[in-house]
Amino acid sequence: MFRVMVTPSDESARAISPEQLKSKMSSTGFAFRGYNITNLGRTPELLDHYMYRSIVERHLRDAGEVCEKVTGRPVDLVSQVRSRTETSAARYPEAVALICATEMAQLSLLEKFFGIQYQHTSLAFGFSLGEIVALAAGGVFDWRVGMRVPLELAEDCAALAHDVSMGVLFSRDAVIPMEDVLRLCLRINNENDGLIGISSQLAPNAFLLLGQGSTVERFKARMHTQLSRTVNLRKNTDRWPPLHTAIVRLKYIPDRSANLLHTLEGGFMAPSVTTLSMVTGKASYNDYNARDLLRKWTDHPQLLWDVVYETLWMGAQTMVHVGPMPNIIPSTFQRLSDNVKTQIKANFGVWTLSEVVRRKWLQTALPNRTALLRAPFVRHVMLEDWLLAHAPG
């Protein structure tokens, strides 16, 4: 879907030492990735490492057992990872289990071998499935309990994906008002020939759309008259479970998730780490509202742009990206950083605003959101690369 613009390497992963990372936890945020077409990442290497093997294997087996109980079919995530067999849309529940297990295993490795405790971080958030893992890591639910909700609904979500495609809507300079995108989606939905909706806002000038049948093509055909002449739409050919859109309502997934959440063990404490919600774009979780926010999580757009801004405003100086081959969150930060850099130039080594902002969307955002200027100075750690670069022995 999106690729990180800087290729990870052992050299870049070593740029922050274990001692440095441990000392910076009070200004470090953790970001958990969600589902993608590819979900193995470097997990086979973590599983193969003689010091890491037992922890990674235990998490994979635990997740596999939960997945097996929910789906009623054999699941062997350890063998899947060991054979480097990538996930598929047809086995979406296994992909959900794999991501949850991998992310929790990475946190366990970080604590056991480097003494770096997740609870000492300043903030956290997760994109899509990653938000559930972030809540589990923050103690709201046991991760094996929390993952049951997306697992119970995974097969219906996957079934809805059979005719759902993704459209990446963007403008190279102008803001795209969210309300205008919503209006066009609603007009198309009203024609009773498939549903389309915003799945995520990546930036003021970029959205992910998910639509059934020909809805993405129909959106593209009308967008220049309904939105702006400067907008573009690129269609992704893969099939996507239509979470975070109204499409999931066709199988009553929001209501069913609410019923599952009512009796879910736990959920009566605020996260131990300040955790941002992709539903609200803010640090909205308290000791009683996790169930309500997770119900809304199923069919509300992911406000990634708002969450990224909150992260910068809250002063994060380092971001640790958790999960196999993180992509969409690092890429969003990278694009923002690149855009900010084009508006700023160095003068004797000091970054100063030196010219009129050329990118209209950034020009609009900057007066009210000056924390965006911090984006180029945030350091990013891809945790799986970091763990392998600093592996003991």
N, C-alpha and C positions, 0 to 999 in steps of 0.2 A: 504494500500500500504506500508507505512512505519509507524512505531510507535515510539513515543518518548521513549527513553530508561529510563528516570526517570519518575515515575508515579506522575502526578501533585497531590498536596494536598493543603488544606487550610494552613497548616503549612509552606510549601515551598513558597506558594504565599505571605505569610506575611513577608517573609525574607527581602523584600524591602518595606519600609513604603511609604505612599503617599508623605511625606516630603522629603524622600531620593530620590524618583523617580523624583520629581519636581526639585530638586536641581541638578540632574544628566542629565538633558535633553540635555545639550550641548555635552555630550559624549554618547548619547543614540541613537540607530537606531531602526526603526520600520520595521517589516517584515510582509507582508500580504500573507496569504495562498491562494491557488487556489482550484479548484474542486477536490473532492475525492469521493470515493464510499459512505462514510458517511459524512454528512455535518451539522447535528444538533448541535453536541457538547453540550455545557451547555446553549445554547440559551433558552431552556424552563425554566431553573432556572432564567435567567436574566429577562425573560418575566413575571415570577411569582412574582418577587420581587416588593413589593408595591411602592418603590421609583424609580425603574428603568422602571417599566411597560410602562408608557406613551411614553417614548422615544423609547424603543424597538418596541412597537406596531406601532408607527408612521412610523418608517423606514420600517417595514415589510409591512405595508399597502401601502406606497408609491411605494416600489419595486413591490408589487403584482399588483398594478394598471398599472405600465409600462409593466410588463410581460403579463398582460391580453390584453392590447392594441396590443402588438406585436403578440401574439400567437392566439388571437381571441377566447380564451376559458377562463372560469372562473378560477380565481386564488385567493386562500385565504391562504396566508402564515401564518397569525396569528393563524387560526384554525389548520393548519398543525403543527406548532410549539407547540401550546398548547396541542394537542393530542399526541405529541411526535412521529409523523409519519415521518420516515426517507425518504430522497429523493431516487429516483431510476433513473437508466439510461434512462428509458422510459419517465421520466419527467425532462429531462435535463434542459430545460429553467427555470423551477421553482428552480432547484438547483443553477443555475447562479444567479437568483434574490435573493435567500435566502443568499448566501454568500456575495453578495454586500451589502445587507441591514444589515446583522449582523456586518460586519466589520465597516461600517459607524456608526452604532448605538454604538458600543463599543468606538469609538473615541469620540462621543458625550457625553457618560456617563463619560468618563475620564475627559473631560473638565468641564462639568456642576457640577459634584459632588466633583471633586478633584482639579479643577483649573489648570489642566495640559493640555496645548495646544499642539496639534500635530505640529504646525508650528515652535515650539521651538526645535524640535529634530534636530540632526545633519545630518541624512541621512535616506533614506527609499528605500525599494525595495519590489517587489511582485513576487511570483512564479505564472506563468500562469495568470489566471484571476485576481490574486492579484495585478498584475502590473497596470491593468486598475483602480482598486480601489485606489492604491497608487497615481496615477496621479490625480484622482478626489479629493482625500484628499489634494493634493498639489495645488488645485485650477485650474488645467488645463482645466477640464471639470466639470460641475455639475454631480454628481455621477449618478443621474437619467437619464441624457442625455448620459453619457459615457457607461452605461450598455446596452443601446439600440443596440450597434453594436454586442456584443457577443450574445445578445438575438435574433437579426434578423437572425443570422447564426446558432443558437443553434440546431434547429431541424435537419438541414442538417449534422451538426457535429455528432449529436447523431445517425442519420441514417447510417453514415459511420462506426459507432462503432460496427455494428452487427457482423462483423467477424474480429474485431481487438483485438489482445491480447498484453499484455505487457511482455517484457523480461527484467529482471534485470541482466545486464552484469557486472561482477566484477572480480577482481583478489585480492587475499589476500596480495600480496606483490608487484607485478610488475606494472609499468605504462602501460596503454593501450592507444596507440596513437590514437587520434580521427580520423586522416586521414586513418588509417588502418580499423577502424570500418566503416567509410564512404565508403571505397573501396568495402568492402564485401557487404554492403547494396546495393550499385549500381550494383554489379554483379548479385545479386538476383533479383533486380528490372528489370534488362535487360532481364530476362527470360520470362517476360510478363505473370507472374503467381502470381500477387499480389505485393504490395509495402511494404517496411519496411524502417524505418529511425530512427535516433537518435531523441528522444524527449527531453532529458535533459542529460547534463553532471553533475553528482553529485560530482565527484572527478577525479583526474587523473587516478584512477583505477576503476571507477564505472560510468555506463551509464544506462539510461532508454531507451529501444527500444520499438517502437510500430509497429506492423506488421499485414498485412492482411493474412487470410487463414493460410497456412502452412509455411509462411515466417520465423516466429520465430524459428520453428523446423529446417528449412533448414539452418538458420544462425548457430544454435547450432551444427548441424552436421558438419559444415565446419570450425568452429571458431578455432579449435586447429591447423589446418594446415595453416590457413590464418592469425591468430593472434599470439597466444602463447599457450603452453601446460598448463600454469597456470591459464587461464581464466575459469570462471564458468558462467553459465547462469541459472537463476531461472525464470520459467514462472509463471506469475500471471493469475489466471483463470477468473478474472473479465473482462468485456468488457469496453473499454476506447474510448471516443471521441478522434480521432487522431490529435489533435491540435499540432502545432510545428513540424509537419512532412509534407513531400510532399503529403501524402495521401489526405490532404484537397484540394489539387489542382484538384482532380477528380470532385469536385463540384464547382470549380472556386472560392473558398472561399477567397483566398488572394485578387483577383481582385474585388470581390464583397464588401469585407470589405473596400478596398480603395475607391470605389465609395460611400459607406455609409459615410466614414470619411470626404470626400470632403465637404459635406454640414452640418456636425455636428457642432452644436453651441459651440463656445469656441475653445480652442486649439491654442491660439495666445499669450501665455505667458509661460515662463519657470516655472517649479514647484516651489512653495514657499519653499519646502524642497529639498535638493539635492537628486535626485531620480536616482537610478541605473537601467540600462536597461538589461534585460535578453537576449536581442538580441546581444548586444555589450559587455556585462560584465563590462561596465563602466558607469560613470555618463555622459551620452551622450545627455540628453534632453536639448533643448534650447527653444526659444520662437516660433519656427516655425516647428520643425521636429517631433512633437508627432505623426502626422498622418502617416508619412513615417515609423517611428519605429513600430507603431502599425500594419501597413500592414505587415511588415516583421515578427512581433510577431506571426502571424497566422501559418507560415510554417517554421520558423527557430528554431533550437534547443534552449532550455533554458540553458544558460551558468551559471548555479547555482554556480559551483565551482569558476568561475572568480568573480562572485558577492560576494561570501563569502570572498574571499581573499581581494577584494577591501574594504569590510566592516572592516576587521581587519586592513588593511593598513591605512585606514582613522581614526583609533583610537577609534572605538566604544568599550565602556567598558560594556555597557548593551544593550541587544536586547529585545525589546517588540514584542511579536508574536501576531498578530491580527487575529481574525477570530475564527470560531468554531473548537475546538480540533485541533490546529496546529500540523502538523506532519512532513512533509518532510524537512522543513527548520530547525526546532530544531534537528531533527535526524541527518541531515547533519553536523551541528555544533557539536553535541554530538560525532559522529563517528570521526570527525577530532580531537576533544579534546582528546578522548581516544587514538587515534593513536599517537598524540604528547606526551601524558603522558608516553606511553610505551618507548619513546626514552629519557626520562628525569627522573631523580630521585632526591629526596630531600636530601640535605646535610646540616644538621643543620638548616633546615627550609628554605633554599634558593634553588630555582630550578636552576639546572645547567646541561648543556649537559655533560654527563659523560661516554658515551660509543658510539661505532659506531652504526649508525642508522641501525636497523635490517630490517625495512620495506623499500624495494627498492623504491617504489613510493614516499615515504616521503623523503628519502635520495636524490632523484633527485630533488624534489621540494624545499627543504629547502635552498640550497645555493642562489637561486634567489628570494625566497619568505620567508624571515625571519619573516615577520609579522605573519606567521602561528603559531609561538611559543606563540602568545598571546591567542590562542584559549582556553586553559584551564582556563584562567582568566576572560573570558567574562561571565557576569551574564545574565541569561535568565528569562524573565517574560512572562508567558502565560496569556495574558490580561484577558480572560474570568474568569480564576481562581482567578486572582488578584482582579478583580472587585467584585466578590462574597465574597472573603475573607475580603475585606475592605468595604463592603457595609454599607452605613449609616443606623442607626437605629437598 
